[in-house]
């Protein structure tokens, strides 16, 4: 029995000795710590790298599927049309804009069309010319509405005038066989005087006079009018008045000018032959009066016309 107990105790001691862990040296322990740390750091680095990779993947935009252009719907082929004869439509001729110049016949020769322009300070002009038989000459002049015009043609044999307004209205026709005209300008713009010869060549002299209309300021009865007259020329003024009113006229300088007065219907109050430089009188009828100032100077001279009507 004692042997058995001893044997058991001996076995227990041996077992305890076999279970005791071997003691490692300090260097071995440090090596193990370093290995553990290294393993730990390696694991952490690996985990960090994985985390960074995941994070990068999270912020990487999802690739968009490539869009392919839609395939065009095939158009069924159409039969090629048989060639047809091309019919060319003639291009329309440019539209001719009608001019305002009225004509009973055309004047194709530009040399037979002239524009009348008054000299500075004048209201009239005389022009001379020559026409062969059965020819026509046209004169163009500009006038304002309500002015009064006088046209006179002096000719050597059988020439007459025709007169047209800017809108084409015929005031005088060749068939009337007139060589003079007096009347109001009914339209503003270019007017046309045509001269036509008969069976013979003709020398002619054409006179055109247009008035300078006078208008008094509101509430007044008179004014001073001014003009610059070339030597020997006449200036035409036009003023309206009522029957029974008194008109008072004067020109200055008196040494260089004279007056004449007549109603537009031809009634003469003062003639040029009287050579007056002033006038006062009662007007015989209502209407417009033509007041002519005639220059007797030898050079261009300024004239002042004083007019008073009441």
Backbone bond lengths (Angstrom), bond angles and torsions (degrees), N, CA, C in turn:
res aa  C-N    CA-C-N  psi(-1)  N-CA   C-N-CA  omega(-1)  CA-C   N-CA-C  phi
1 X - - - 1.464 - - 1.516 110.60 -
2 X 1.330 118.13 -45.94 1.453 122.88 177.10 1.490 111.39 -60.28
3 X 1.331 118.45 -33.81 1.449 122.61 179.76 1.520 110.29 -68.00
4 X 1.311 112.17 -39.14 1.473 116.92 -177.35 1.536 108.94 -66.72
5 X 1.337 116.61 -44.27 1.466 121.35 -179.32 1.510 110.27 -62.49
6 X 1.330 117.30 -41.02 1.449 121.94 -179.83 1.494 111.74 -64.60
7 X 1.308 112.50 -38.95 1.475 117.66 -179.81 1.532 110.57 -64.93
8 X 1.320 115.25 -40.26 1.472 119.62 -179.55 1.525 110.36 -64.27
9 X 1.351 116.28 -43.67 1.467 121.13 179.91 1.493 109.97 -62.68
10 X 1.348 116.64 -41.53 1.455 120.29 -178.94 1.510 111.38 -64.26
11 X 1.305 115.00 -41.04 1.487 119.65 178.63 1.524 110.99 -64.55
12 X 1.338 115.93 -38.74 1.478 119.45 179.92 1.513 111.06 -64.46
13 X 1.342 116.73 -39.05 1.444 119.24 179.54 1.523 111.68 -66.99
14 X 1.324 113.44 -41.42 1.468 117.82 178.72 1.527 111.11 -62.85
15 X 1.320 114.78 -37.61 1.477 118.70 179.74 1.512 110.42 -66.86
16 X 1.344 115.15 -38.71 1.472 118.01 179.98 1.494 110.90 -66.57
17 X 1.320 117.05 -36.79 1.464 119.83 179.17 1.506 111.03 -67.55
18 X 1.326 117.35 -37.47 1.498 119.98 -179.48 1.509 112.19 -70.82
19 X 1.346 119.11 -24.72 1.470 121.83 -178.22 1.509 112.38 -85.23
20 X 1.332 120.91 -15.87 1.473 123.59 -177.68 1.517 109.29 -70.17
21 X 1.355 116.29 126.77 1.461 121.50 -178.77 1.504 110.08 -70.32
22 X 1.320 116.81 142.65 1.457 118.57 179.10 1.513 110.36 -70.66
23 X 1.293 115.69 140.92 1.468 121.69 -178.98 1.510 108.81 -83.48
24 X 1.402 116.58 126.17 1.471 120.36 -179.63 1.510 109.64 -96.41
25 X 1.280 114.07 155.85 1.462 119.85 179.65 1.543 110.79 -74.24
26 X 1.365 115.87 168.20 1.480 121.09 -179.18 1.518 111.32 -62.31
27 X 1.287 117.28 -39.47 1.465 120.42 -178.67 1.511 111.25 -65.80
28 X 1.350 112.79 -36.99 1.466 116.49 178.48 1.527 109.74 -67.37
29 X 1.332 117.02 -40.07 1.468 119.81 179.45 1.534 111.13 -63.71
30 X 1.340 114.72 -41.70 1.482 117.78 178.62 1.524 111.01 -63.41
31 X 1.293 115.30 -38.91 1.460 118.73 179.13 1.509 111.10 -62.63
32 X 1.329 114.97 -40.98 1.466 118.95 178.87 1.530 111.15 -64.87
33 X 1.349 116.15 -40.66 1.481 119.77 178.46 1.515 110.42 -62.39
34 X 1.352 113.54 -43.20 1.472 117.03 179.94 1.507 111.87 -63.84
35 X 1.342 113.94 -40.78 1.461 117.15 178.69 1.517 111.17 -63.63
36 X 1.363 115.74 -40.38 1.455 119.56 179.39 1.554 111.03 -64.47
37 X 1.338 111.92 -43.62 1.480 116.47 179.01 1.515 111.43 -62.85
38 X 1.320 113.16 -42.78 1.466 116.98 -179.88 1.506 110.97 -63.60
39 X 1.347 113.20 -41.32 1.470 116.71 178.43 1.508 110.58 -64.66
40 X 1.340 113.47 -41.18 1.465 117.59 179.38 1.529 111.54 -61.90
41 X 1.386 114.11 -47.01 1.464 117.87 -179.46 1.523 111.74 -64.72
42 X 1.304 114.48 -37.67 1.472 118.36 178.39 1.511 110.97 -63.25
43 X 1.321 115.54 -40.23 1.457 119.96 178.13 1.527 110.85 -65.53
44 X 1.367 113.14 -43.68 1.485 117.08 179.80 1.519 111.63 -62.83
45 X 1.355 113.32 -41.28 1.474 116.93 179.21 1.504 111.37 -64.42
46 X 1.335 113.53 -39.62 1.466 117.33 179.07 1.508 110.95 -64.39
47 X 1.376 114.01 -44.29 1.464 117.78 179.31 1.529 111.08 -63.54
48 X 1.367 115.13 -39.85 1.484 118.31 177.95 1.518 111.50 -63.00
49 X 1.330 114.28 -41.18 1.475 117.86 179.48 1.514 111.16 -63.97
50 X 1.328 114.77 -39.65 1.468 118.49 177.65 1.517 111.04 -63.66
51 X 1.398 112.39 -43.18 1.477 116.46 -179.72 1.525 111.49 -62.65
52 X 1.356 116.91 -40.80 1.462 121.00 178.72 1.521 110.55 -63.62
53 X 1.295 115.17 -40.27 1.466 118.70 179.38 1.505 111.07 -64.03
54 X 1.350 116.10 -42.37 1.464 120.26 178.27 1.521 111.37 -63.88
55 X 1.365 113.04 -41.79 1.472 116.74 179.42 1.523 110.99 -62.79
56 X 1.322 116.54 -45.15 1.469 120.43 178.67 1.507 111.11 -60.10
57 X 1.307 116.26 -39.26 1.459 119.72 178.84 1.514 111.24 -66.54
58 X 1.345 114.71 -34.80 1.466 118.43 -179.24 1.519 111.82 -66.04
59 X 1.392 117.02 -34.41 1.456 120.64 -178.63 1.514 113.48 -91.53
60 X 1.317 115.40 -3.65 1.461 118.12 177.89 1.522 108.71 -81.41
61 X 1.387 116.04 123.56 1.462 119.46 -177.70 1.508 110.42 -63.00
62 X 1.270 112.56 144.10 1.456 118.70 179.44 1.514 109.05 -67.43
63 X 1.286 118.84 126.88 1.459 119.64 -178.08 1.515 111.15 -60.12
64 X 1.346 113.03 134.49 1.461 119.23 179.64 1.512 109.32 -85.46
65 X 1.259 113.30 140.36 1.463 117.12 179.57 1.522 109.61 -64.33
66 X 1.284 118.56 136.04 1.463 123.02 179.58 1.511 110.01 -65.77
67 X 1.358 114.49 129.26 1.458 118.92 179.59 1.514 109.97 -90.72
68 X 1.246 114.87 124.03 1.459 119.38 176.86 1.529 108.31 -92.69
69 X 1.295 116.94 137.81 1.470 118.38 179.31 1.509 110.83 -59.15
70 X 1.339 113.91 141.28 1.469 115.79 -178.12 1.516 110.22 -63.07
71 X 1.243 113.71 145.05 1.461 119.16 179.00 1.515 108.97 -76.59
72 X 1.316 115.65 127.19 1.458 119.21 -179.96 1.513 110.19 -61.99
73 X 1.329 112.82 138.83 1.455 117.22 177.75 1.514 108.87 -69.74
74 X 1.286 116.73 121.95 1.474 117.40 -177.37 1.513 111.09 -62.85
75 X 1.339 115.24 129.88 1.464 120.80 177.56 1.508 107.98 -89.06
76 X 1.296 116.21 128.45 1.467 117.07 -179.52 1.512 110.14 -62.68
77 X 1.280 117.04 134.47 1.470 119.44 -178.85 1.511 111.39 -61.47
78 X 1.363 113.69 138.65 1.462 118.49 177.02 1.511 108.94 -100.41
79 X 1.248 112.92 152.76 1.461 117.71 -178.33 1.518 109.38 -68.87
80 X 1.295 117.41 134.56 1.459 121.60 178.76 1.521 108.70 -68.10
81 X 1.369 116.13 121.75 1.464 116.82 -177.88 1.513 110.89 -67.05
82 X 1.291 112.39 146.73 1.465 117.57 178.52 1.512 108.64 -67.65
83 X 1.319 118.13 138.02 1.467 120.07 -179.75 1.516 111.61 -59.21
84 X 1.331 114.06 133.78 1.460 119.42 178.28 1.507 109.20 -113.23
85 X 1.269 115.97 158.99 1.459 121.38 -179.98 1.523 109.27 -71.85
86 X 1.317 116.49 126.37 1.453 121.04 -179.67 1.511 109.25 -80.62
87 X 1.315 114.49 121.61 1.464 119.53 178.11 1.516 107.71 -98.07
88 X 1.279 117.91 115.47 1.459 122.60 -178.33 1.527 109.65 -85.81
89 X 1.335 113.85 119.44 1.462 118.70 176.10 1.509 108.81 -81.90
90 X 1.287 117.56 125.17 1.480 118.48 -179.19 1.512 110.54 -61.14
91 X 1.340 115.99 137.15 1.456 120.79 178.58 1.517 109.76 -66.32
92 X 1.328 116.02 137.54 1.470 117.90 -179.87 1.512 111.29 -65.14
93 X 1.289 115.80 143.60 1.459 120.55 177.40 1.518 109.18 -69.00
94 X 1.319 117.69 147.34 1.472 119.51 178.72 1.516 110.94 -55.28
95 X 1.329 114.23 135.47 1.458 118.47 179.65 1.514 110.13 -68.04
96 X 1.265 115.50 127.24 1.457 120.31 179.01 1.510 109.29 -84.89
97 X 1.318 115.86 118.08 1.461 119.92 178.59 1.519 108.53 -78.22
98 X 1.311 116.81 119.04 1.459 117.70 -178.12 1.517 111.17 -63.71
99 X 1.287 115.72 134.30 1.461 119.48 177.48 1.513 108.73 -80.54
100 X 1.310 114.60 164.23 1.452 118.53 179.60 1.522 111.79 -78.58
101 X 1.314 115.58 -9.18 1.456 117.91 -178.63 1.514 109.72 -70.09
102 X 1.309 119.15 111.39 1.456 121.03 -179.74 1.521 110.01 -77.48
103 X 1.283 116.10 141.97 1.457 119.29 179.84 1.512 110.20 -141.56
104 X 1.328 115.78 138.55 1.457 119.96 167.62 1.516 108.40 -90.97
105 X 1.308 115.48 -7.97 1.456 124.13 176.13 1.517 106.25 -159.66
106 X 1.308 117.12 160.12 1.462 119.87 -177.67 1.520 110.25 -91.08
107 X 1.325 114.11 146.68 1.456 121.00 174.34 1.523 106.18 -113.69
108 X 1.314 116.08 102.70 1.464 120.70 -173.81 1.521 112.98 -90.04
109 X 1.305 116.95 -15.83 1.465 120.19 -178.17 1.524 109.19 -90.75
110 X 1.354 117.95 109.94 1.473 119.96 -178.57 1.521 113.18 -58.97
111 X 1.327 117.54 -25.88 1.462 119.73 -179.24 1.522 111.94 -68.51
112 X 1.319 116.99 -14.42 1.458 121.34 179.49 1.528 112.35 -97.49
113 X 1.337 116.97 15.14 1.463 122.19 175.80 1.524 108.37 -125.62
114 X 1.316 116.66 121.92 1.472 121.49 -177.65 1.519 109.82 -132.10
115 X 1.324 115.87 147.29 1.467 121.19 176.02 1.521 109.72 -101.80
116 X 1.330 114.21 133.62 1.457 121.13 177.65 1.525 108.53 -91.21
117 X 1.329 116.35 124.55 1.459 121.94 176.62 1.518 108.74 -129.94
118 X 1.317 114.87 123.69 1.460 119.71 -179.17 1.521 110.71 -72.28
119 X 1.309 115.12 147.58 1.463 119.88 173.76 1.522 109.06 -67.79
120 X 1.326 116.35 154.79 1.455 121.32 -178.40 1.526 110.99 -54.77
121 X 1.332 116.04 127.99 1.455 121.41 177.46 1.512 114.46 86.05
122 X 1.339 117.53 4.15 1.459 120.04 -178.53 1.519 110.77 -114.49
123 X 1.311 115.50 161.12 1.457 121.79 178.65 1.520 111.55 -125.47
124 X 1.323 117.03 14.72 1.460 119.62 -179.00 1.525 110.17 -155.27
125 X 1.330 114.42 166.09 1.458 120.11 -177.76 1.514 109.29 -160.03
126 X 1.319 115.42 146.40 1.465 121.77 173.12 1.522 108.17 -121.08
127 X 1.321 116.13 126.23 1.459 120.91 179.27 1.526 109.12 -123.94
128 X 1.298 115.63 145.95 1.463 121.01 -177.60 1.521 110.54 -119.03
129 X 1.315 115.89 154.29 1.455 120.13 -179.77 1.516 111.77 -165.50
130 X 1.326 114.20 -178.01 1.462 121.02 179.53 1.524 108.26 -140.62
131 X 1.320 115.96 136.79 1.455 121.92 178.82 1.522 109.99 -127.75
132 X 1.324 115.13 141.26 1.463 119.39 174.79 1.519 108.43 -76.24
133 X 1.291 116.61 171.48 1.469 121.73 -178.84 1.529 111.10 -61.44
134 X 1.332 115.11 141.88 1.465 123.21 175.63 1.542 112.50 55.89
135 X 1.296 115.27 41.92 1.474 121.08 178.61 1.522 109.24 -121.56
136 X 1.329 114.84 166.56 1.460 120.42 -178.48 1.519 110.08 -133.71
137 X 1.316 115.81 138.41 1.461 123.65 176.38 1.516 108.10 -122.34
138 X 1.337 116.62 135.44 1.463 120.82 -179.56 1.527 110.82 -114.59
139 X 1.347 115.23 136.25 1.459 122.81 174.58 1.528 108.77 -118.31
140 X 1.332 115.90 137.02 1.460 122.14 -179.53 1.524 108.37 -116.45
141 X 1.324 116.60 134.89 1.469 120.08 176.12 1.522 109.40 -143.29
142 X 1.324 115.24 151.71 1.465 121.26 -179.85 1.525 109.48 -101.75
143 X 1.339 115.90 139.27 1.468 120.51 178.10 1.521 109.34 -147.64
144 X 1.339 114.96 156.20 1.458 121.16 -179.90 1.527 110.02 -99.99
145 X 1.323 114.49 153.19 1.454 119.86 -178.89 1.526 111.17 -60.24
146 X 1.333 115.75 140.30 1.468 125.85 177.72 1.526 113.81 80.02
147 X 1.318 118.03 -2.41 1.455 117.70 169.51 1.537 108.51 -70.36
148 X 1.312 114.80 164.95 1.461 119.78 179.87 1.526 107.65 -116.16
149 X 1.334 116.25 131.96 1.464 120.14 -176.74 1.523 111.49 -119.69
150 X 1.322 112.76 151.25 1.462 120.66 176.33 1.523 108.20 -132.49
151 X 1.339 115.83 128.02 1.460 122.22 -179.12 1.524 107.87 -124.26
152 X 1.320 115.37 133.18 1.461 119.80 179.81 1.525 109.32 -142.03
153 X 1.321 116.15 129.99 1.465 121.97 179.40 1.522 109.64 -114.89
154 X 1.320 114.64 121.97 1.454 120.58 172.33 1.527 106.85 -105.27
155 X 1.345 116.20 124.44 1.463 119.22 -175.39 1.523 109.65 -139.73
156 X 1.338 112.98 161.42 1.462 118.20 -175.73 1.516 112.93 -88.79
157 X 1.324 117.34 -28.64 1.470 117.50 178.10 1.519 111.89 -164.91
158 X 1.323 114.55 112.64 1.459 122.08 166.45 1.516 118.23 57.73
159 X 1.299 119.20 46.22 1.469 121.41 173.11 1.526 109.27 -114.77
160 X 1.335 116.11 145.73 1.456 120.59 -176.18 1.534 109.15 -136.00
161 X 1.332 114.38 167.16 1.468 119.41 -178.19 1.529 111.09 -113.19
162 X 1.319 114.16 156.92 1.459 122.82 167.57 1.527 106.11 -131.12
163 X 1.322 116.86 147.65 1.466 121.20 -176.08 1.519 109.56 -132.37
164 X 1.354 116.34 131.48 1.455 122.16 -178.77 1.527 110.20 -128.88
165 X 1.336 115.42 144.04 1.466 121.32 177.94 1.533 109.64 -85.43
166 X 1.336 117.59 170.56 1.469 119.87 178.32 1.523 113.89 -58.19
167 X 1.326 117.90 -31.62 1.464 120.60 -179.15 1.518 112.97 -84.75
168 X 1.330 116.87 -4.37 1.456 119.96 178.67 1.524 114.60 102.38
169 X 1.321 117.15 1.09 1.454 119.49 178.96 1.524 109.99 -69.04
170 X 1.321 115.57 132.49 1.463 120.99 -178.72 1.532 109.04 -92.46
171 X 1.340 115.63 116.52 1.461 119.74 178.85 1.522 111.79 -93.97
172 X 1.308 115.53 -31.71 1.464 120.71 178.46 1.524 107.32 -136.29
173 X 1.338 115.67 134.89 1.462 120.95 179.63 1.527 109.70 -116.13
174 X 1.334 116.03 152.51 1.460 119.96 179.51 1.522 111.97 -57.81
175 X 1.329 116.67 -33.27 1.463 119.85 -178.08 1.526 112.32 -62.85
176 X 1.334 116.88 -20.72 1.463 119.91 178.15 1.526 111.76 -76.37
177 X 1.325 116.68 -16.31 1.465 123.12 178.28 1.532 111.84 53.98
178 X 1.368 114.15 50.73 1.463 120.39 178.72 1.521 110.26 -101.46
179 X 1.318 115.49 149.41 1.461 119.92 173.21 1.530 111.69 -126.63
180 X 1.360 115.91 18.17 1.465 120.05 174.46 1.530 109.17 -155.36
181 X 1.334 114.29 157.29 1.468 119.51 178.98 1.518 108.76 -158.94
182 X 1.342 115.54 140.92 1.457 121.66 173.91 1.515 107.72 -136.12
183 X 1.346 116.30 134.99 1.461 118.70 179.62 1.517 111.48 175.33
184 X 1.337 114.42 174.45 1.461 120.96 -178.57 1.527 111.09 -79.76
185 X 1.313 113.79 150.30 1.463 120.76 172.06 1.525 106.59 -81.73
186 X 1.312 116.96 111.30 1.465 121.29 -174.46 1.520 113.29 -90.37
187 X 1.334 117.13 -12.97 1.458 120.84 -179.19 1.525 109.56 -139.55
188 X 1.307 115.45 146.34 1.464 121.48 178.15 1.528 109.60 -87.92
189 X 1.325 116.62 127.56 1.459 119.07 178.36 1.518 111.96 143.07
190 X 1.330 115.23 -160.02 1.459 121.89 -178.43 1.526 111.39 -82.28
191 X 1.315 115.05 128.05 1.456 122.67 175.37 1.532 108.82 -107.96
192 X 1.347 115.59 161.95 1.460 120.56 -172.77 1.526 110.66 -132.88
193 X 1.329 114.32 126.81 1.465 121.18 174.06 1.528 107.16 -113.28
194 X 1.312 116.97 121.31 1.457 121.40 176.05 1.527 109.27 -107.16
195 X 1.317 115.84 136.90 1.463 122.20 175.93 1.520 107.41 -115.76
196 X 1.309 116.13 127.18 1.468 121.22 -178.21 1.524 110.13 -124.86
197 X 1.319 114.86 132.59 1.461 119.96 179.37 1.529 110.69 -93.07
198 X 1.317 114.04 166.70 1.456 120.63 176.91 1.519 111.19 -97.42
199 X 1.317 115.49 -132.55 1.465 120.68 -174.97 1.524 113.49 -84.78
200 X 1.320 117.56 2.67 1.471 119.67 -177.13 1.534 110.61 -131.28
201 X 1.323 114.86 153.11 1.459 119.72 172.05 1.522 108.75 -62.55
202 X 1.336 116.04 146.03 1.467 119.25 -173.28 1.527 111.82 -138.64
203 X 1.305 116.07 133.60 1.454 122.23 166.43 1.524 107.64 -92.86
204 X 1.326 117.20 141.58 1.462 118.13 -176.75 1.523 110.33 -143.57
205 X 1.333 113.97 162.60 1.461 122.65 174.80 1.528 106.95 -134.92
206 X 1.320 116.79 120.00 1.467 121.94 -176.68 1.521 109.47 -109.23
207 X 1.334 115.44 126.21 1.468 121.47 176.78 1.523 109.17 -109.63
208 X 1.361 116.30 134.50 1.461 122.27 174.94 1.519 108.49 -133.26
209 X 1.334 115.88 125.92 1.458 121.74 176.08 1.517 110.33 -128.05
210 X 1.340 116.90 137.08 1.463 122.74 178.42 1.523 108.02 -131.80
211 X 1.325 116.60 136.94 1.460 120.11 -174.52 1.522 113.32 -78.81
212 X 1.345 114.60 154.92 1.462 122.13 165.94 1.523 105.97 -98.39
213 X 1.338 116.04 112.02 1.455 120.06 -174.96 1.526 111.05 -78.51
214 X 1.340 115.95 138.72 1.460 122.47 -179.35 1.525 109.86 -107.86
215 X 1.336 116.07 131.41 1.462 121.86 178.25 1.531 108.39 -129.46
216 X 1.327 115.79 124.93 1.463 120.46 179.59 1.529 109.87 -78.01
217 X 1.316 115.94 147.55 1.461 120.36 174.58 1.529 109.37 -65.31
218 X 1.330 115.97 151.26 1.461 121.09 -178.22 1.527 110.65 -56.76
219 X 1.339 115.68 130.37 1.456 120.98 178.52 1.511 114.68 83.26
220 X 1.348 117.56 4.75 1.468 120.92 179.06 1.521 109.93 -115.04
221 X 1.330 115.28 165.40 1.472 121.06 -176.53 1.520 112.64 -121.15
222 X 1.316 116.98 5.84 1.452 118.29 -178.30 1.513 112.38 -166.71
223 X 1.333 115.76 -179.54 1.459 121.32 -178.96 1.520 109.16 -169.66
224 X 1.321 115.44 169.36 1.460 122.39 168.63 1.523 108.31 -108.15
225 X 1.324 116.16 130.68 1.462 121.53 177.49 1.523 108.38 -113.45
226 X 1.327 116.13 146.56 1.463 120.42 -174.25 1.525 110.75 -126.22
227 X 1.329 114.83 150.10 1.461 120.87 176.45 1.523 108.67 -157.28
228 X 1.331 114.65 156.42 1.469 120.90 175.34 1.513 107.46 -114.00
229 X 1.320 116.55 108.76 1.461 121.28 -174.46 1.520 111.72 -100.62
230 X 1.326 116.57 129.68 1.465 118.86 169.52 1.530 109.91 -65.64
231 X 1.287 116.16 162.56 1.473 120.74 -178.37 1.524 111.00 -58.15
232 X 1.345 115.71 130.87 1.456 121.31 175.75 1.512 116.16 75.41
233 X 1.338 118.52 4.31 1.466 121.32 -177.50 1.524 111.76 -91.83
234 X 1.341 115.01 164.87 1.460 122.43 178.92 1.523 109.55 -118.60
235 X 1.324 115.72 137.50 1.464 121.53 177.48 1.522 108.44 -112.11
236 X 1.349 116.74 129.73 1.460 122.21 -176.99 1.527 110.55 -100.83
237 X 1.341 116.34 119.57 1.462 121.96 172.17 1.524 108.52 -107.22
238 X 1.342 115.61 155.66 1.463 120.68 178.39 1.522 109.00 -134.12
239 X 1.355 117.06 128.55 1.466 122.12 179.58 1.519 109.76 -138.21
240 X 1.333 115.70 141.95 1.467 121.18 -179.53 1.525 110.01 -98.68
241 X 1.339 115.40 143.39 1.471 120.19 178.95 1.520 109.62 -153.72
242 X 1.330 114.92 162.95 1.463 121.15 178.54 1.526 111.03 -96.74
243 X 1.295 114.09 156.11 1.471 120.17 174.71 1.531 109.97 -59.95
244 X 1.330 116.28 135.16 1.454 121.55 178.26 1.513 114.32 90.77
245 X 1.339 118.41 -13.27 1.449 119.36 175.72 1.530 110.33 -72.92
246 X 1.318 114.84 156.45 1.462 120.46 178.01 1.521 109.28 -100.70
247 X 1.339 115.28 132.30 1.458 120.46 178.36 1.522 108.96 -110.86
248 X 1.309 115.25 137.68 1.462 120.97 178.17 1.531 107.52 -126.78
249 X 1.343 115.38 121.92 1.466 121.53 -176.75 1.521 110.81 -125.38
250 X 1.335 115.72 146.89 1.460 120.90 173.53 1.523 108.86 -154.17
251 X 1.346 116.27 149.34 1.464 120.85 176.18 1.526 109.09 -124.76
252 X 1.309 114.24 149.80 1.466 119.49 175.38 1.531 108.47 -147.55
253 X 1.343 115.87 145.05 1.474 127.70 0.68 1.533 110.94 -71.96
254 X 1.321 116.16 140.30 1.457 122.17 -174.61 1.526 112.86 -65.86
255 X 1.315 117.20 -26.50 1.463 119.83 -176.11 1.525 112.97 -71.78
256 X 1.328 116.95 -15.92 1.463 119.63 -171.89 1.529 115.35 -114.46
257 X 1.356 117.51 -4.27 1.463 118.46 -174.15 1.525 111.55 -141.91
258 X 1.352 114.75 153.17 1.462 121.47 173.49 1.528 108.95 -132.85
259 X 1.355 115.20 166.99 1.458 121.71 -174.55 1.526 112.26 -116.20
260 X 1.337 114.90 152.90 1.465 121.68 163.87 1.522 107.49 -144.51
261 X 1.349 117.28 146.89 1.467 122.11 -176.16 1.521 108.75 -137.30
262 X 1.331 115.45 133.44 1.457 119.97 174.39 1.520 110.33 -152.60
263 X 1.344 115.62 149.82 1.456 121.23 174.68 1.528 108.36 -72.28
264 X 1.330 117.72 156.55 1.464 119.93 -179.16 1.533 111.95 -65.13
265 X 1.324 116.78 -17.78 1.458 118.80 177.56 1.526 112.30 -83.60
266 X 1.353 116.56 0.13 1.457 120.50 176.64 1.506 115.35 104.98
267 X 1.348 118.35 -7.50 1.459 120.81 179.21 1.527 110.02 -68.07
268 X 1.333 117.62 120.91 1.465 122.06 -175.58 1.527 109.92 -94.72
269 X 1.329 116.31 129.53 1.457 121.83 174.47 1.526 110.47 -98.78
270 X 1.325 116.55 -42.24 1.464 122.28 178.35 1.525 107.31 -138.67
271 X 1.310 117.14 127.97 1.461 120.73 179.44 1.528 110.40 -94.93
272 X 1.327 115.75 161.98 1.457 120.70 178.24 1.525 111.35 -64.50
273 X 1.322 115.03 -30.03 1.466 119.05 -177.29 1.524 112.08 -64.28
274 X 1.330 117.02 -24.22 1.459 120.01 -179.15 1.530 112.19 -73.85
275 X 1.300 117.44 -21.52 1.469 123.40 176.62 1.528 112.65 53.08
276 X 1.322 115.34 45.82 1.460 120.45 178.28 1.531 110.50 -83.76
277 X 1.326 114.76 148.71 1.467 120.08 175.11 1.527 111.46 -109.53
278 X 1.334 116.39 -3.25 1.467 121.14 176.25 1.524 108.27 -154.63
279 X 1.340 115.26 159.64 1.459 119.49 -179.61 1.521 108.62 -158.39
280 X 1.351 114.92 142.69 1.459 122.06 172.11 1.514 107.93 -140.54
281 X 1.364 115.99 128.87 1.451 119.17 -179.13 1.519 111.50 -170.18
282 X 1.336 114.02 166.74 1.465 121.49 178.99 1.521 108.67 -88.22
283 X 1.315 117.24 133.07 1.461 122.10 -176.56 1.527 110.29 -79.84
284 X 1.341 116.73 132.64 1.460 120.41 -173.16 1.526 114.36 -78.88
285 X 1.321 118.73 -19.43 1.470 120.21 -177.65 1.523 110.94 -156.72
286 X 1.329 113.91 161.45 1.462 120.65 179.45 1.528 110.49 -79.26
287 X 1.319 115.09 144.26 1.461 118.80 176.24 1.513 112.27 141.91
288 X 1.322 115.17 -168.38 1.459 121.59 179.97 1.526 110.51 -87.65
289 X 1.339 113.86 141.36 1.461 120.79 177.21 1.536 109.04 -119.03
290 X 1.334 114.05 133.74 1.463 120.40 177.21 1.523 108.03 -92.27
291 X 1.320 115.39 122.33 1.465 121.27 -180.00 1.528 107.18 -112.93
292 X 1.313 116.52 112.31 1.465 121.30 179.99 1.518 110.65 -97.92
293 X 1.314 115.54 131.55 1.469 122.08 173.28 1.519 106.62 -110.39
294 X 1.324 116.29 118.99 1.464 121.95 -175.42 1.524 109.47 -106.55
295 X 1.325 115.61 129.26 1.466 120.24 179.84 1.524 110.50 -85.11
296 X 1.323 114.83 132.04 1.469 120.84 173.25 1.524 110.62 -111.44
297 X 1.330 115.88 8.52 1.473 120.94 -178.33 1.527 110.06 -77.73
298 X 1.318 115.48 161.46 1.457 121.33 179.80 1.526 112.39 -94.82
299 X 1.341 116.84 1.33 1.462 122.03 179.93 1.531 108.70 -149.99
300 X 1.316 118.41 164.31 1.468 120.25 178.16 1.523 111.23 -56.62
301 X 1.344 115.94 132.95 1.461 120.74 -174.67 1.522 110.37 -140.66
302 X 1.317 116.11 140.36 1.466 121.24 174.55 1.522 109.46 -75.10
303 X 1.346 115.40 138.15 1.460 120.48 178.38 1.522 108.77 -124.09
304 X 1.321 115.42 144.69 1.460 121.58 174.02 1.525 108.22 -118.69
305 X 1.325 115.17 123.07 1.456 120.96 176.25 1.520 108.38 -104.74
306 X 1.353 116.38 118.34 1.448 120.86 173.87 1.514 109.11 -95.05
307 X 1.333 117.86 126.73 1.460 121.79 -178.60 1.524 109.14 -132.45
308 X 1.350 115.27 134.37 1.452 121.83 -178.89 1.520 107.33 -141.02
309 X 1.334 116.98 125.47 1.470 121.87 -178.39 1.522 108.60 -130.89
310 X 1.359 116.41 125.12 1.458 120.10 177.26 1.525 110.32 -155.75
